[in-house]
Amino acid sequence: MQGNIAQALPPWQVTRAVLGWLEEDVPSMDIGGFVVGETLTTALLYGKSKGILCGKVFFDAVFKALDCTVEWMEGMEDGAVLSPPVPSNATTYPNQGKQDETGREQSIKVHVATVKGKARHILLGERTALNILTRASGIATISRASVDIGRRAGWHGTIAGTRKTTPGFRMVEKYALLVGGAATHRQDLSQMVMLKDNHVWSTGSITKAVGAARGVGSFSIKIEVECQTLSQAQEAGAAGADVIMLDNFAPPQLKETAALVKSQYPHVVIEASGGITTDTLEEYFSPHVDVISRGSLTQGYPALDFSLKIVPLGTR
């Protein structure tokens, strides 16, 4: 994706979120901070696993709130590939508990950024900043992998996340999807109307549910309907749905249903969802499927490994 996606984030929302996370982590006294005091010091941020860097805007906001400065190494932008070792700044270092094939305890780390400020302030923000960075980078990494599978296969469609996000952390997770090249899907309940089985059961039919939604949303909002059968998809198309989600269809059934619905309602966006993994993703590609959404992009991702280490006294 072109441009700096962080510029789409309202600054006050980033600041407000960061202050809330810091308060959650330090609700009263910080005795460890008393131990280290306010000596000006330097800490080095290291990346220790392969993946996509993501979350700089939140990392910066944490330390800005604590009156610290962050200097990122050249090329370390959100979306950059972290692939230790990088010859220009990679270092072999002792890493207890991890051994290579020779039995030596060692690993590789990449210098990603430098944080400067009072010692207690750096440590106040350390875990919160790392929690954000590791998780955002994990989402961006699995998203990029999924998008790349589609590109290599020559598929025309879009990989998307879902609303299966962590309460209080949605802004970061949706941002990370974009950094990884995936779509966010709807941001919240107000952005697009998705009529699921519970909506249909509560109103009596797909046609009634779509009609009620259109009466309020009018032309300014899209309506998506979750469907489990071909007949439901056809009813949704006839009712005027903009997006039809074929939910939990096996790949052969999905492709056949998508082709039939597209032939009848060519303007409709067809989305596939339900139990799709990185390993099975390619099985769902079809010229008639426009979107594949995966809740696992924000629920089942592996976090990347980062650490923040203060430079010891006497070596600065």
N, C-alpha and C positions, 0 to 999 in steps of 0.2 A: 504494500500500500504506500502511495506517495505522500510526502509531507510529514510533519510532526504531529502525530495523533494526540499527543499530550495537550495540544492547543485547543482541543475540543472539550477539555475538562474545565469546568468552572473553578477558578482558583480558590474561592471561598469554600467550596465543597471539599476540595483536597485538604485545605487547612483544617477545616472542622473535623473531618474524618481522622486525620493524623492526631489532633489534640485529644480526641476521644480514645484512640488506641493507646496513646501514652498514658492517659489518666487511668485506663483500665489496668495497665501494667504497673503503675506506681500510684495507688490510691491514697497513700499516706507518706510515711518516711522512707527514705532510701539510705539505709545504714551503710551499704556497700559504697555508695557515693561519698559518704563521710570518710570512709577509709582511704579513698584515693585522692580526695580533695579537688582543688580547682587549678592545679598545675596545668599550664598549657602543654598539650601533647599532640601526637600524631598517631593515627591508626590506619592500617592498610586493609582495604577490602580485597579479598581473594575469591576468585571463582575456581571451583575444584571439580566441576563435572561438565560434560559436553552438553550444549543446548543453546537456547536463544535467550539473550539478556533482555529483561523486561522489568519495569518498575522504577526507573530512575526518578521520575517526577515525584513519586511518593517517598522514595529514599531521601531525596533532597529536602522534601518538606519536613520530614522527621527532624533532620539535623538543623534546618533553618529555625524550627521552633525552639531548638535548644542552643541557638546562637553559635552553631558550628558551621564550618564551610566544607564543601565536598568538591574535589577536583577529579574529574573522570579522565582516565587514560585515553590517549588518542584512539579513535575508532570504536570506543565503548559507548555506542548509542543503542537505544532500545531497538531491538530487531537484529542486533549484531550476533553473529555466531560465536559462541564461546567454545573453543576446541583445544583444551590443554593437551600438549604444551604448544604455546605460541613462541617461536624462536626469539622474538624481540624482548619479551618480558616474562618468560616462563622460568620457574625455579623448582628444582628438586628439593624437598624438605622432609624432615622426619615427621611421620604421621603414625602415632601409636595405634596398634591394633590392626593396621592394614599392611599386608606383606605381599611382595611380588613373588614370582615363581622361584626366585633364588632364596627366599626367606628374609630378605631385607625389608625393613619397615620404611616404606617411602611412598610418596605420591607426587602428583604434579599440581601446581597451582598457578593461576594467572592473576597478575596484579590488575585489578579492574578500576579501582579508585582510591583516593586518599582523603581521609577525613581529619580535620584539624579543629581543635577547640579545647575547652577545659575537660580534664580527665573524667570528672563525674558526669559531665553533660554527654560526652561520647558514650559512656556506659549506660546512661539513662535511655539513650535511643537505640543502642546496639541491637537488642533482641527484636524490638518492634520493626526496625528497618530491615533486618535480615528476614524476619517472617514474611514481610511483604515481598521482598526481592525473590526469595526462594520459590514462593508460590506463584507469583506473577510470571516468573521465568519458566516454571514448570508448565503452566497453561499455554504460554506462547510457544513452548517447545513442542508439545503434543499437537497443538493447532497447526504449526508449520509442517509437521510430519504428515498430518492428514491432508493439508492443502497440496503438498508436494506429490502425494499419491495420486490425487486427481489430475494434476498437471501432467505427470508422467504417462497417465493412461489416456490423455487427450480428452478428458471429460469437460464439458462446457459449464458445469454447474458450480454451486457455491456450498462450501462447508460452513456450517453455522453451529453456534452454541445453543443453549436453551436458557430458560429461567431457573434452572436448577443451580442456583448460586448460594453462597454462604451469606446468611443474614449479616448485614453490616459491612460486607466485603465485596458487594456486587460491583461497585465502581471499578475496583482493581481488576476483578475477574473479567468484566466486559472489555476493559481497556486491553488486557492481556490477549484476549481473543483477537482483537484488531491488530495488535502488534504481530501476532503469529500469522496473520493473513486470513483468518476466518471472519465470518460475519457474527454480529452479536445476537442475531434474532431480535425479538422485541426486548427493549430495555426493562419494561415493567408493564403492569396491567393497563396503564393509560396509553401505551404507545401503539399497540395494535390489538384488535379484538380477536382472541382465539377462543372459539367455541368448542369445548371438549364434551365428552360423554355426559358429564354432570350437568352442563348447561342444557344439552339436548333433552336429557331425562326430566329436567325441571320445567321445561317449556312444552314438551310433548312431541316436538319434531325438529329436524334440522331447518326446515323451511320457516317455521315460526321463530326459531332462535336467530336465524340470519335476518329475518324481517325486522325483528325488534332491535337488533344491533344497528341495522342500517337506518332505522328511524331516528336514532340518536346520533350516530357517527356521520351520517350522510355521506357526502362525496370525499370528505377529508381524511377518512381513516380506512385502512384495509381490514378485511374480515377474513379470518382463517378458520377452517372447520376441520376438526380431527375426525377421520373416518376409518372404520375397521373393515368395510366391505365395499365392493364395487357399487352396489345400489346406493349406499350412503354417499359415496363420492359423486355419483350422478345427481343425486338430490341436492347436494351442496352446490354443484355447478349450476343447476337449474335455478336455484334460489339466489344466485348472484354472488357466491363466495369469490374472493380474489385469490385465495390460497387454499389448496386442499392438501391436508397432511394425510398420507397413507401410513397408518400407524401399525407397527409390528407385522408388516407383510414379509413373507419369505421372498427372497430375491426374484425367483421366477414369477410368482404371483404379483409382485410389485411392478415388474416390467410390463407384464400383460395388462394390468389395471391402469397403469400410467398411460400406456399407449391408447387405450380405449377412451379414457377421460380426455386426453389431449385432442383426440380426433373430434370429440363432441364439443369441447370447450377449449379451443386453442389459446385463449387469452389467460386461462387459469395457470397459476404457478403451482407446480406439483412438488411437494416436499415429502421425503421419506424419513422416517424416524422409528426408533424403538430397537434397542439391543444391538446397535451397529458398533462394531469395534474397529480398531485400527487394522486388525488382521482380516476382517471380513468386509471392510469398506468398499473395496474394488468390486465386490459382487453386486453392489447396489447401483453402480453407475449405469446410466441409460440415457439415450438422447431425449427421453420424455420426462426425466426426473431433473428438476431444476435446483433443488436444495436438498442436502442431507444434513440433518441436525443430530448432534450427539451430546447428550447430557454429560457423558464421561469427560468431555473437554474441561468441565469445571467441577467434576465430582471424582474422577478417577485418575488424575494426573500425578506423575511422580515429581516431587519438589526437587529443584536443583540444589546443589551444595555450595554455599558461600560461607565465608568466615570473615570476621573483622578483628584484627589483631593490633593492639597498641604496641608501638615500637618501644622495646625495653629501655629503661634508663641506662645511660652510658653508651648506647649505640646510635643515638640520634645525631 
